[in-house]
Amino acid sequence: MTLVEVGAPEAGVAVVRLRRPEALNALNARLMAELREALFALDADDRVGAIVLTGDERAFAAGADIKEMAGLSAVDMEYADHFVDWDALREVRKPIVAAVSGYCLGGGLELAMTCDIIVASETARFGQPEILLGVMPGAGGTQRLTRAVGKSAAMEMVLTGEPISAERARELGLVSRVVAKEALLPEAVRLARTIASRPRLAVRLAKDAINRAFETTLSEGLAYERRNFYFLFASEDQKEGMAAFVEKRPPKFTGR
């Protein structure tokens, strides 16, 4: 039984769904390996311009699979290379929109934060409850959450383990928009289709530059941005986009 369902691309968008409903989509090693394989395949698929990652109405993902980790030692964790599939998700170059409903906790929130945009339903609940298990976030929670919401809010979420609502997540900048539960997937797909309709190389390099902003100084980030900006002047889409603007007509992008 597969734990990750991949829909056929439509209008440049592929929908990937986590499928462990009996465990609220808890993230075990098999699911993460399947997710890595699916996302890498879509990243190499020329039909796909953007990806939507979702769960179900009850949970995007309620966390990592605690039963899988409970009996392990520190040495076991090191040799198991538990986070190798998590780290690989950073290499996906196409934009990923997370569509989150219900529980998005622990590893689930860490997974959502590896995506580029988070769209939430009104029922979504976000949290890092690892402290209640005697541990702390280990798949990027202390780092990405702090960058997303700031030190004070991240400290409160991580040190108390208490979740926040979708609206509070939007106020903090963790999610980009909140919609009704029934509108979640259509809205995420609509957003992904808009992105997929844009010039593919420009989208890829813009995502690359934004991600670099979190890993470098302002002066180094500006230099990196400028390099990507100049490089796009070698693309056919830059020529088409600017010509269409001057000629007052819709552009016809080819992704080249």
The 8 nearest C-alpha neighbors of each residue, nearest first, counted from 0:
[[1, 2, 3, 18, 19, 4, 30, 29],
 [0, 2, 3, 4, 18, 33, 30, 19],
 [3, 1, 18, 30, 19, 17, 0, 4],
 [2, 4, 17, 18, 1, 16, 34, 33],
 [3, 5, 16, 15, 17, 6, 2, 18],
 [6, 4, 15, 14, 16, 3, 7, 13],
 [7, 5, 14, 13, 8, 15, 4, 16],
 [6, 8, 13, 9, 5, 14, 12, 15],
 [9, 7, 13, 12, 11, 47, 6, 10],
 [8, 10, 12, 11, 7, 13, 47, 46],
 [11, 9, 12, 192, 8, 195, 47, 196],
 [10, 12, 47, 48, 9, 195, 46, 8],
 [13, 11, 8, 49, 9, 47, 50, 10],
 [14, 12, 8, 50, 6, 7, 51, 47],
 [15, 13, 51, 6, 5, 50, 52, 16],
 [14, 16, 5, 52, 4, 51, 53, 6],
 [15, 17, 53, 4, 54, 3, 52, 18],
 [18, 16, 54, 3, 2, 24, 53, 19],
 [19, 17, 2, 3, 20, 24, 16, 54],
 [18, 20, 24, 21, 22, 2, 23, 17],
 [21, 19, 23, 22, 24, 18, 55, 58],
 [20, 22, 19, 23, 24, 18, 25, 57],
 [21, 23, 24, 20, 25, 19, 61, 64],
 [24, 22, 20, 25, 61, 58, 21, 60],
 [25, 23, 19, 60, 22, 20, 18, 26],
 [26, 24, 62, 64, 63, 61, 60, 22],
 [25, 27, 63, 64, 30, 24, 62, 31],
 [26, 28, 64, 30, 29, 63, 25, 31],
 [27, 29, 31, 30, 32, 26, 81, 67],
 [28, 30, 32, 31, 27, 33, 2, 26],
 [31, 29, 33, 27, 32, 2, 28, 26],
 [30, 32, 34, 28, 33, 29, 35, 84],
 [31, 33, 29, 35, 34, 30, 84, 28],
 [34, 32, 36, 30, 31, 35, 37, 3],
 [35, 33, 31, 37, 36, 32, 30, 38],
 [34, 36, 32, 38, 33, 37, 31, 39],
 [37, 35, 33, 39, 34, 38, 40, 32],
 [38, 36, 34, 40, 35, 39, 33, 41],
 [37, 39, 41, 35, 40, 36, 42, 34],
 [38, 40, 42, 36, 41, 37, 35, 43],
 [41, 39, 37, 43, 38, 42, 36, 44],
 [42, 40, 44, 38, 43, 39, 37, 47],
 [41, 43, 39, 40, 44, 93, 38, 91],
 [42, 44, 41, 40, 45, 39, 47, 38],
 [45, 43, 41, 46, 42, 47, 40, 48],
 [46, 44, 47, 43, 48, 42, 41, 11],
 [47, 45, 44, 11, 48, 8, 12, 10],
 [48, 46, 11, 45, 12, 44, 49, 8],
 [47, 49, 195, 11, 12, 93, 46, 199],
 [50, 48, 94, 12, 195, 191, 93, 47],
 [49, 51, 95, 13, 12, 14, 96, 94],
 [50, 52, 96, 14, 95, 97, 15, 13],
 [53, 51, 97, 15, 16, 14, 98, 96],
 [54, 52, 98, 16, 97, 59, 99, 15],
 [53, 55, 59, 17, 16, 58, 60, 18],
 [56, 54, 58, 57, 59, 100, 53, 20],
 [55, 57, 100, 58, 101, 54, 59, 180],
 [58, 56, 101, 55, 102, 100, 23, 59],
 [59, 57, 101, 102, 60, 55, 23, 56],
 [58, 60, 54, 99, 103, 100, 102, 53],
 [61, 59, 107, 24, 58, 103, 25, 62],
 [60, 62, 104, 102, 103, 25, 23, 107],
 [63, 61, 106, 105, 107, 104, 25, 60],
 [62, 64, 26, 106, 25, 65, 27, 105],
 [63, 65, 27, 25, 26, 67, 66, 62],
 [66, 64, 68, 67, 69, 63, 62, 25],
 [67, 65, 69, 68, 64, 70, 63, 27],
 [66, 68, 65, 64, 69, 27, 70, 71],
 [69, 67, 65, 71, 66, 70, 64, 76],
 [70, 68, 66, 65, 71, 67, 72, 64],
 [71, 69, 68, 72, 67, 66, 65, 75],
 [72, 70, 68, 75, 69, 76, 73, 74],
 [73, 71, 75, 74, 76, 70, 69, 77],
 [72, 74, 76, 75, 77, 71, 78, 79],
 [73, 75, 77, 72, 76, 78, 71, 79],
 [76, 74, 72, 78, 73, 77, 71, 79],
 [77, 75, 73, 79, 74, 78, 81, 72],
 [76, 78, 74, 80, 75, 79, 73, 81],
 [77, 79, 75, 80, 76, 74, 81, 73],
 [78, 80, 76, 81, 77, 75, 74, 82],
 [81, 79, 78, 77, 82, 83, 76, 75],
 [82, 80, 79, 83, 76, 77, 28, 84],
 [81, 83, 85, 84, 80, 86, 138, 137],
 [82, 84, 86, 85, 80, 81, 87, 79],
 [85, 83, 87, 86, 82, 32, 35, 31],
 [86, 84, 82, 87, 83, 88, 138, 31],
 [85, 87, 83, 84, 88, 89, 82, 90],
 [86, 88, 84, 89, 85, 90, 83, 35],
 [89, 87, 90, 86, 85, 91, 35, 84],
 [90, 88, 87, 91, 86, 113, 85, 92],
 [89, 91, 88, 87, 92, 86, 39, 93],
 [92, 90, 89, 88, 93, 42, 39, 38],
 [91, 93, 90, 203, 94, 42, 207, 206],
 [92, 94, 49, 91, 42, 203, 95, 48],
 [95, 93, 49, 115, 50, 92, 96, 206],
 [94, 96, 50, 114, 115, 51, 49, 97],
 [97, 95, 51, 116, 117, 115, 114, 52],
 [96, 98, 117, 52, 51, 111, 53, 99],
 [99, 97, 53, 118, 119, 187, 52, 117],
 [98, 100, 119, 59, 97, 53, 118, 120],
 [101, 99, 123, 120, 56, 59, 58, 122],
 [100, 102, 123, 58, 57, 122, 56, 124],
 [101, 103, 58, 124, 61, 104, 123, 59],
 [104, 102, 125, 107, 108, 60, 61, 59],
 [103, 105, 126, 61, 107, 108, 62, 125],
 [106, 104, 127, 62, 107, 108, 128, 126],
 [105, 107, 62, 109, 63, 108, 110, 104],
 [106, 108, 60, 62, 104, 103, 110, 105],
 [107, 109, 111, 104, 103, 110, 106, 105],
 [108, 110, 106, 112, 107, 140, 111, 139],
 [111, 109, 107, 113, 108, 112, 106, 114],
 [112, 110, 108, 114, 113, 109, 97, 107],
 [111, 113, 109, 114, 110, 108, 143, 115],
 [112, 114, 110, 111, 109, 115, 89, 88],
 [115, 113, 95, 112, 111, 116, 96, 97],
 [114, 116, 95, 96, 94, 113, 117, 112],
 [115, 117, 96, 114, 97, 118, 175, 95],
 [118, 116, 97, 174, 96, 175, 98, 119],
 [117, 119, 98, 176, 174, 175, 97, 177],
 [120, 118, 99, 177, 98, 100, 123, 165],
 [119, 121, 180, 178, 100, 122, 179, 177],
 [120, 122, 179, 123, 165, 178, 180, 177],
 [123, 121, 101, 120, 100, 124, 180, 165],
 [124, 122, 101, 100, 165, 120, 121, 102],
 [125, 123, 164, 102, 163, 103, 101, 165],
 [126, 124, 103, 162, 163, 104, 108, 164],
 [125, 127, 162, 104, 128, 105, 161, 163],
 [126, 128, 105, 157, 160, 104, 129, 156],
 [129, 127, 160, 130, 131, 105, 126, 161],
 [128, 130, 135, 131, 132, 134, 127, 136],
 [129, 131, 134, 133, 135, 132, 128, 160],
 [130, 132, 129, 133, 128, 160, 134, 159],
 [133, 131, 129, 130, 134, 128, 135, 65],
 [132, 134, 130, 131, 129, 135, 128, 136],
 [133, 135, 130, 129, 132, 136, 131, 137],
 [134, 136, 129, 130, 137, 133, 157, 128],
 [137, 135, 140, 129, 138, 141, 139, 127],
 [136, 138, 139, 135, 140, 141, 106, 82],
 [139, 137, 140, 136, 109, 106, 82, 85],
 [138, 140, 142, 137, 143, 141, 109, 136],
 [141, 139, 136, 109, 142, 144, 143, 138],
 [140, 142, 144, 139, 145, 143, 136, 153],
 [141, 143, 139, 145, 140, 144, 146, 147],
 [144, 142, 146, 145, 140, 139, 141, 147],
 [143, 145, 147, 146, 140, 142, 141, 153],
 [146, 144, 149, 153, 150, 142, 147, 143],
 [145, 147, 143, 144, 149, 148, 142, 213],
 [146, 148, 144, 145, 173, 143, 149, 172],
 [149, 147, 171, 145, 146, 172, 144, 152],
 [150, 148, 145, 146, 151, 152, 153, 147],
 [149, 151, 153, 145, 152, 154, 148, 146],
 [150, 152, 154, 153, 149, 155, 148, 145],
 [153, 151, 155, 154, 150, 149, 148, 156],
 [152, 154, 156, 145, 150, 155, 151, 144],
 [155, 153, 151, 157, 152, 156, 158, 150],
 [156, 154, 152, 153, 158, 157, 159, 151],
 [155, 157, 153, 160, 154, 159, 158, 161],
 [156, 158, 160, 154, 127, 155, 159, 153],
 [159, 157, 155, 154, 160, 156, 130, 153],
 [160, 158, 161, 156, 157, 155, 130, 128],
 [159, 161, 128, 157, 156, 127, 158, 130],
 [160, 162, 159, 156, 126, 128, 163, 127],
 [163, 161, 126, 125, 124, 160, 156, 164],
 [162, 164, 125, 124, 167, 126, 168, 165],
 [165, 163, 124, 167, 166, 168, 123, 125],
 [164, 166, 168, 123, 167, 121, 124, 169],
 [165, 167, 169, 168, 164, 170, 177, 121],
 [166, 168, 170, 164, 169, 165, 163, 171],
 [169, 167, 165, 173, 171, 166, 170, 174],
 [168, 170, 174, 166, 172, 167, 171, 173],
 [169, 171, 167, 168, 172, 166, 173, 174],
 [172, 170, 168, 148, 169, 173, 167, 147],
 [173, 171, 169, 174, 170, 148, 168, 147],
 [172, 174, 168, 147, 171, 169, 148, 175],
 [175, 173, 117, 169, 172, 176, 168, 118],
 [174, 176, 117, 118, 169, 116, 172, 173],
 [177, 175, 118, 174, 169, 119, 178, 117],
 [176, 178, 119, 120, 121, 118, 165, 166],
 [179, 177, 120, 121, 183, 182, 119, 180],
 [178, 180, 182, 120, 181, 121, 183, 177],
 [181, 179, 120, 183, 182, 121, 178, 122],
 [180, 182, 179, 183, 184, 120, 185, 178],
 [181, 183, 179, 180, 185, 186, 184, 178],
 [184, 182, 186, 180, 120, 185, 181, 178],
 [183, 185, 187, 186, 182, 188, 98, 181],
 [186, 184, 188, 182, 187, 183, 189, 181],
 [185, 187, 189, 183, 184, 188, 182, 190],
 [186, 188, 184, 190, 189, 185, 98, 191],
 [189, 187, 191, 185, 190, 186, 192, 184],
 [188, 190, 186, 192, 191, 187, 185, 193],
 [191, 189, 187, 193, 188, 192, 186, 194],
 [190, 192, 188, 194, 193, 189, 49, 195],
 [193, 191, 195, 189, 194, 190, 188, 12],
 [192, 194, 190, 196, 191, 195, 189, 197],
 [193, 195, 191, 192, 196, 197, 190, 49],
 [196, 194, 48, 192, 49, 197, 193, 11],
 [197, 195, 193, 194, 192, 198, 11, 48],
 [196, 198, 194, 195, 199, 193, 202, 252],
 [199, 197, 254, 201, 252, 200, 236, 202],
 [200, 198, 254, 202, 201, 197, 203, 48],
 [199, 201, 203, 202, 198, 254, 204, 255],
 [200, 202, 204, 203, 199, 198, 205, 231],
 [203, 201, 205, 199, 200, 204, 206, 198],
 [204, 202, 200, 206, 201, 205, 92, 199],
 [203, 205, 207, 201, 206, 202, 227, 208],
 [204, 206, 208, 202, 207, 203, 201, 209],
 [207, 205, 209, 203, 204, 208, 202, 210],
 [206, 208, 204, 205, 210, 209, 203, 211],
 [207, 209, 211, 205, 210, 206, 224, 204],
 [210, 208, 206, 212, 211, 207, 205, 213],
 [209, 211, 212, 207, 208, 213, 206, 214],
 [210, 212, 208, 214, 213, 209, 207, 215],
 [213, 211, 209, 210, 214, 220, 215, 208],
 [214, 212, 211, 210, 215, 209, 146, 216],
 [215, 213, 211, 212, 216, 210, 220, 209],
 [214, 216, 212, 220, 213, 219, 211, 217],
 [217, 215, 219, 218, 220, 214, 212, 213],
 [218, 216, 220, 219, 221, 215, 212, 222],
 [217, 219, 221, 220, 216, 222, 215, 223],
 [220, 218, 222, 216, 221, 217, 223, 215],
 [221, 219, 217, 223, 222, 218, 212, 216],
 [220, 222, 224, 218, 223, 219, 217, 225],
 [221, 223, 225, 219, 220, 224, 226, 218],
 [224, 222, 220, 226, 221, 225, 219, 227],
 [223, 225, 221, 227, 226, 222, 208, 220],
 [226, 224, 228, 222, 227, 223, 229, 221],
 [225, 227, 223, 229, 228, 224, 230, 222],
 [226, 228, 230, 224, 225, 229, 204, 223],
 [229, 227, 225, 226, 230, 231, 224, 232],
 [230, 228, 226, 231, 227, 232, 225, 233],
 [229, 231, 227, 232, 228, 233, 226, 234],
 [232, 230, 233, 234, 229, 228, 227, 237],
 [233, 231, 230, 234, 229, 237, 228, 238],
 [232, 234, 231, 230, 235, 237, 229, 238],
 [235, 233, 231, 236, 232, 237, 255, 238],
 [234, 236, 238, 255, 237, 239, 233, 253],
 [235, 237, 239, 234, 238, 252, 240, 255],
 [238, 236, 240, 235, 239, 234, 232, 241],
 [237, 239, 235, 236, 241, 240, 242, 234],
 [240, 238, 236, 242, 237, 241, 243, 235],
 [241, 239, 237, 243, 250, 242, 238, 236],
 [240, 242, 244, 243, 238, 239, 237, 245],
 [243, 241, 239, 245, 244, 240, 238, 246],
 [244, 242, 246, 248, 250, 240, 241, 245],
 [243, 245, 241, 247, 242, 246, 240, 248],
 [244, 246, 242, 243, 247, 241, 248, 240],
 [245, 247, 243, 244, 248, 242, 241, 249],
 [248, 246, 244, 245, 243, 249, 242, 250],
 [247, 249, 243, 246, 250, 244, 245, 242],
 [250, 248, 243, 251, 247, 244, 240, 246],
 [251, 249, 243, 240, 252, 239, 248, 244],
 [252, 250, 253, 249, 239, 240, 236, 243],
 [251, 253, 236, 198, 254, 250, 239, 197],
 [254, 252, 255, 236, 251, 198, 235, 199],
 [255, 253, 199, 198, 252, 200, 236, 235],
 [254, 235, 253, 234, 236, 200, 199, 252]]
